[in-house]
Amino acid sequence: MDLFIEKTGTKVSYEKGYFILENKDEKTKKISFDNINNILINQGCTLTTNFIKNVILKDISIYFIDEYGNVYGNINSIIYNTNPEIKIAQLKIFATSLGRDIGRKWIIEKINNQKLHLQKIHSRRGILNSFVEIEKEFDFLIENIKQIDLNQEQYSNIIMGYEGRASVLYFENIKKFLPKPWQFEKRETQGASEPYNIVLNYIFGVLYSKIEKSLILAGLDIQIGVIHSLGKNRKSLVYDFIEPFRILGWEITFVLFSKKMLNKSDFDLKEKKITPTGKRVIIQELYSRLNNIIEYNGKKIKYEEIIRKKADLLVKELMKNEIHN
């Protein structure tokens, strides 16, 4: 379970196995450490060192998020998988066509998810015939990505070019199915001003924290990616690995607006932010999906567990190829 602390001015301390949340505007809360995996803390909160120490000892991760849901810092225990052989294999394999093919498959899965989401919506609206040409465009982009020579120098730029075209195709079509008050002009990330983009960015911010923790627990270096560009303090692998899981954000955002689960009062558009009430609606829907039981490799598990299992599978694949090389 994740704990969100978003009320500005909240002081968080530790006392006899409990989190103590104090705020002058609310009654003091005592929350047990039991079943807490991650803590996400908004700006304007105060943490005691005793609280931080006990969180670390209990292997609970702390993520600091801004008002838009973006993670700008974190505190993790050092008792993760620190096997240097994993990071060496990651660095070596990602520089080869074998590693680049792993990244290509993530992008193809992302684009296929976009196609299937639109197909499902067209089918439910009884207008599947109008999806035929859209499907052909998606298939064209996927086929071109499959044909890319992974040994050429600009392979990632070429892949991301096709990925960008697929995203434009997806968002140009998805917005047509939103209620008119919630339709948006274009997809925006940083500085988004339209509710759809603000909500989608907020959900992705939370997902980034879950992807990051799964990768770190598996022993991977989140700064060594394969498709997204490398750079100082840039979590390239997080941006790579999240691609097949972005469908979760797209589907949830679409449901929130199409089912009118959010209202205009849930946004402060002057500040380009979601109100605390709106955030609670979004988080409730997100965690309902993360805790949803689905079948994976013949077993029924929570959706969130698939993220961790795929991170572990990535390590196995890297180590297997390292041995063979």
C-alpha positions as CSV (number, residue, x, y, z in Angstrom):
1,M,0.0,0.0,0.0
2,D,1.1,3.5,-0.7
3,L,0.6,6.5,1.6
4,F,0.0,10.0,0.1
5,I,0.8,13.0,2.3
6,E,-0.3,16.0,0.3
7,K,-1.6,18.6,2.8
8,T,0.7,21.6,2.9
9,G,2.1,22.3,6.4
10,T,1.9,18.7,7.5
11,K,4.6,17.5,10.0
12,V,5.4,13.8,9.9
13,S,7.1,12.2,12.8
14,Y,7.6,8.7,14.3
15,E,6.3,7.3,17.6
16,K,6.2,3.7,18.7
17,G,5.6,2.1,15.4
18,Y,3.3,4.7,14.0
19,F,3.5,7.6,11.6
20,I,2.2,10.7,13.3
21,L,0.7,13.3,10.9
22,E,0.1,16.7,12.4
23,N,-1.5,19.6,10.7
24,K,-3.1,22.7,12.3
25,D,-6.2,22.4,10.0
26,E,-6.8,18.7,10.7
27,K,-7.0,16.2,13.6
28,T,-3.7,14.4,14.3
29,K,-3.5,11.0,12.6
30,K,-1.6,7.9,13.7
31,I,-0.9,5.4,10.8
32,S,0.7,2.0,11.3
33,F,3.9,1.1,9.4
34,D,2.3,-2.2,8.5
35,N,1.6,-2.8,4.8
36,I,3.1,0.5,3.7
37,N,5.5,0.1,0.7
38,N,5.9,3.6,-0.5
39,I,5.3,7.1,0.8
40,L,4.6,10.0,-1.6
41,I,5.0,13.4,0.0
42,N,3.9,16.8,-1.5
43,Q,5.8,20.0,-1.2
44,G,5.5,22.0,2.0
45,C,5.7,19.1,4.5
46,T,8.1,18.6,7.3
47,L,9.8,15.3,8.2
48,T,11.7,14.4,11.3
49,T,15.0,12.6,11.1
50,N,13.6,9.9,13.4
51,F,10.8,9.3,10.9
52,I,13.2,9.1,8.0
53,K,15.4,6.7,9.9
54,N,12.6,4.3,10.7
55,V,11.2,4.4,7.2
56,I,14.6,3.4,5.8
57,L,15.0,0.6,8.4
58,K,11.6,-0.8,7.4
59,D,12.6,-0.7,3.7
60,I,9.9,1.8,2.8
61,S,10.7,4.3,-0.1
62,I,9.9,8.0,0.1
63,Y,9.1,9.9,-3.0
64,F,8.9,13.7,-3.1
65,I,6.4,15.0,-5.6
66,D,5.5,18.4,-6.9
67,E,2.0,19.8,-7.4
68,Y,1.9,18.2,-10.8
69,G,2.7,14.7,-9.7
70,N,6.3,14.8,-10.8
71,V,8.9,13.0,-8.7
72,Y,11.8,15.3,-8.0
73,G,13.6,13.3,-5.3
74,N,13.5,10.1,-3.3
75,I,14.9,8.3,-0.3
76,N,15.5,4.5,-0.6
77,S,17.1,1.9,1.6
78,I,20.5,0.7,0.5
79,I,19.6,-3.0,1.0
80,Y,18.6,-3.5,-2.6
81,N,20.2,-5.8,-5.1
82,T,23.6,-4.2,-5.6
83,N,25.1,-7.0,-7.7
84,P,27.5,-5.0,-10.0
85,E,27.4,-7.8,-12.6
86,I,23.8,-6.8,-13.5
87,K,24.8,-3.2,-14.2
88,I,27.8,-4.3,-16.2
89,A,25.6,-6.6,-18.3
90,Q,23.1,-3.8,-18.7
91,L,25.7,-1.3,-20.0
92,K,27.2,-3.9,-22.4
93,I,24.0,-5.4,-23.8
94,F,22.2,-2.2,-24.3
95,A,25.0,-1.0,-26.6
96,T,24.4,-4.0,-28.9
97,S,21.6,-4.9,-31.3
98,L,20.3,-7.5,-28.8
99,G,19.8,-4.7,-26.2
100,R,18.4,-2.3,-28.8
101,D,15.9,-4.9,-29.8
102,I,14.6,-5.1,-26.2
103,G,13.9,-1.3,-26.4
104,R,12.3,-1.6,-29.8
105,K,9.9,-4.3,-28.5
106,W,8.9,-1.9,-25.7
107,I,8.0,0.8,-28.2
108,I,6.1,-1.6,-30.4
109,E,4.1,-2.8,-27.4
110,K,3.3,0.8,-26.5
111,I,2.1,1.6,-30.0
112,N,0.1,-1.6,-30.2
113,N,-1.6,-0.7,-26.9
114,Q,-2.5,2.7,-28.4
115,K,-4.1,0.9,-31.3
116,L,-6.0,-1.6,-29.2
117,H,-7.3,1.1,-26.9
118,L,-8.8,3.1,-29.8
119,Q,-10.1,-0.1,-31.3
120,K,-11.9,-1.0,-28.1
121,I,-13.5,2.4,-27.9
122,H,-14.6,2.2,-31.6
123,S,-16.0,-1.2,-31.0
124,R,-18.0,-0.2,-27.9
125,R,-19.5,2.8,-29.8
126,G,-20.5,0.5,-32.7
127,I,-18.3,2.3,-35.2
128,L,-15.6,-0.3,-35.8
129,N,-15.7,0.4,-39.6
130,S,-14.3,3.8,-39.1
131,F,-11.3,2.4,-37.3
132,V,-10.0,0.5,-40.4
133,E,-7.9,3.3,-41.8
134,I,-6.6,4.2,-38.3
135,E,-5.5,0.6,-37.8
136,K,-3.6,0.6,-41.1
137,E,-1.7,3.7,-40.0
138,F,-0.7,2.1,-36.7
139,D,0.3,-1.1,-38.5
140,F,2.4,0.9,-41.0
141,L,4.3,2.5,-38.2
142,I,4.9,-0.7,-36.3
143,E,6.1,-2.5,-39.5
144,N,8.6,0.3,-40.2
145,I,10.0,0.1,-36.7
146,K,10.4,-3.7,-37.1
147,Q,12.5,-3.0,-40.3
148,I,14.9,-0.6,-38.7
149,D,18.6,-1.6,-38.8
150,L,19.6,-1.5,-35.1
151,N,23.3,-1.2,-35.9
152,Q,22.9,2.2,-37.5
153,E,24.1,5.1,-35.5
154,Q,20.8,7.0,-35.3
155,Y,18.6,4.0,-34.7
156,S,17.0,5.5,-31.5
157,N,16.1,8.8,-33.2
158,I,14.4,6.9,-36.1
159,I,12.4,4.7,-33.7
160,M,11.3,7.7,-31.6
161,G,10.3,9.4,-34.8
162,Y,7.8,6.7,-35.6
163,E,6.8,6.6,-32.0
164,G,6.0,10.3,-32.1
165,R,3.9,9.8,-35.2
166,A,2.0,7.0,-33.4
167,S,1.3,9.2,-30.4
168,V,0.0,12.1,-32.5
169,L,-2.3,9.6,-34.2
170,Y,-3.5,8.3,-30.9
171,F,-4.2,11.6,-29.2
172,E,-5.8,13.1,-32.3
173,N,-8.3,10.3,-32.2
174,I,-8.8,9.8,-28.5
175,K,-9.8,13.4,-27.9
176,K,-12.8,13.0,-30.2
177,F,-14.4,10.5,-27.8
178,L,-14.1,12.8,-24.8
179,P,-17.1,14.9,-23.6
180,K,-16.7,18.3,-25.3
181,P,-15.8,20.3,-22.2
182,W,-12.8,17.9,-21.7
183,Q,-11.5,17.8,-25.2
184,F,-8.0,19.1,-25.6
185,E,-6.1,20.8,-28.4
186,K,-2.9,18.8,-28.3
187,R,-0.8,16.6,-26.0
188,E,1.3,18.6,-23.5
189,T,3.7,17.3,-20.9
190,Q,5.6,20.1,-19.1
191,G,3.4,23.1,-18.3
192,A,0.2,21.5,-19.4
193,S,-2.8,23.7,-19.1
194,E,-5.7,21.5,-20.2
195,P,-7.4,19.1,-17.7
196,Y,-6.8,15.9,-19.8
197,N,-3.1,16.6,-20.0
198,I,-2.8,17.7,-16.4
199,V,-4.4,14.4,-15.2
200,L,-2.5,12.2,-17.5
201,N,0.8,13.8,-16.4
202,Y,-0.2,13.4,-12.8
203,I,-0.9,9.7,-13.2
204,F,2.4,9.2,-15.1
205,G,4.2,10.9,-12.2
206,V,2.9,8.3,-9.8
207,L,3.7,5.4,-12.3
208,Y,7.3,6.7,-12.7
209,S,7.9,6.2,-9.0
210,K,6.6,2.6,-9.2
211,I,8.7,1.8,-12.3
212,E,11.8,3.3,-10.7
213,K,11.4,1.2,-7.5
214,S,10.9,-2.0,-9.4
215,L,14.0,-1.4,-11.5
216,I,16.1,-0.6,-8.5
217,L,14.9,-3.6,-6.6
218,A,15.8,-5.8,-9.5
219,G,19.4,-4.4,-9.4
220,L,19.2,-2.3,-12.6
221,D,20.8,1.2,-13.1
222,I,17.9,3.5,-13.9
223,Q,20.3,5.9,-15.7
224,I,21.4,3.4,-18.3
225,G,18.7,3.2,-20.9
226,V,18.5,1.9,-24.5
227,I,16.1,4.1,-26.4
228,H,15.8,7.4,-24.5
229,S,18.9,9.5,-24.4
230,L,21.4,9.3,-21.6
231,G,22.4,12.2,-19.5
232,K,23.4,13.4,-16.0
233,N,20.6,12.7,-13.5
234,R,18.4,11.5,-16.4
235,K,16.5,8.3,-15.6
236,S,16.6,6.9,-19.1
237,L,15.7,3.3,-18.2
238,V,12.6,4.5,-16.3
239,Y,11.4,6.3,-19.5
240,D,12.2,3.2,-21.6
241,F,10.6,0.7,-19.3
242,I,7.4,2.6,-18.7
243,E,6.5,2.6,-22.4
244,P,4.4,-0.7,-22.4
245,F,2.7,0.4,-19.1
246,R,1.6,3.9,-20.3
247,I,-1.6,2.2,-21.4
248,L,-2.7,2.2,-17.7
249,G,-2.5,6.0,-17.7
250,W,-4.3,6.4,-21.0
251,E,-7.2,4.1,-20.0
252,I,-7.6,5.6,-16.5
253,T,-7.6,9.2,-17.8
254,F,-10.1,8.3,-20.5
255,V,-12.4,6.7,-18.0
256,L,-12.2,9.6,-15.5
257,F,-13.4,12.1,-18.1
258,S,-15.7,9.9,-20.2
259,K,-17.6,8.7,-17.1
260,K,-17.6,12.3,-15.7
261,M,-15.8,11.2,-12.5
262,L,-14.1,14.6,-12.4
263,N,-15.7,18.1,-12.3
264,K,-14.4,21.6,-13.2
265,S,-14.2,22.2,-9.4
266,D,-11.4,19.5,-9.3
267,F,-9.0,21.8,-11.2
268,D,-7.3,25.1,-10.5
269,L,-6.7,26.0,-14.1
270,K,-5.1,29.3,-13.3
271,E,-2.4,27.4,-11.5
272,K,-2.6,24.5,-13.9
273,K,-3.2,22.1,-11.0
274,I,-5.5,19.5,-9.7
275,T,-7.3,20.2,-6.3
276,P,-6.8,17.8,-3.4
277,T,-10.4,16.5,-4.0
278,G,-9.6,15.8,-7.6
279,K,-6.3,14.0,-6.7
280,R,-8.2,11.7,-4.4
281,V,-10.5,10.6,-7.2
282,I,-7.6,10.0,-9.5
283,I,-5.5,8.1,-7.0
284,Q,-8.5,5.9,-6.0
285,E,-9.1,4.9,-9.7
286,L,-5.3,4.4,-10.3
287,Y,-4.9,2.1,-7.3
288,S,-8.1,0.3,-8.1
289,R,-6.4,-0.6,-11.4
290,L,-3.0,-1.4,-9.9
291,N,-4.7,-3.8,-7.4
292,N,-6.8,-5.4,-10.1
293,I,-6.2,-9.2,-10.4
294,I,-5.4,-10.3,-13.9
295,E,-3.9,-13.5,-15.4
296,Y,-0.2,-13.3,-16.2
297,N,1.7,-16.4,-17.5
298,G,-1.0,-18.7,-16.2
299,K,-1.2,-17.1,-12.7
300,K,-3.6,-14.6,-11.2
301,I,-1.7,-11.6,-9.8
302,K,-2.2,-7.9,-9.2
303,Y,-1.4,-5.6,-12.1
304,E,1.3,-3.9,-10.1
305,E,3.1,-7.1,-9.5
306,I,3.6,-7.5,-13.3
307,I,5.8,-4.4,-13.3
308,R,8.1,-6.0,-10.7
309,K,8.1,-9.4,-12.5
310,K,9.0,-7.8,-15.8
311,A,11.9,-5.9,-14.2
312,D,13.2,-9.2,-12.9
313,L,12.7,-10.8,-16.3
314,L,14.7,-8.0,-17.9
315,V,17.6,-8.8,-15.5
316,K,17.4,-12.5,-16.5
317,E,17.5,-11.6,-20.2
318,L,20.5,-9.3,-19.8
319,M,22.4,-11.8,-17.7
320,K,21.6,-14.6,-20.2
321,N,22.9,-12.6,-23.1
322,E,25.9,-11.5,-21.2
323,I,26.9,-15.2,-20.6
324,H,26.4,-16.0,-24.3
325,N,28.5,-13.1,-25.4
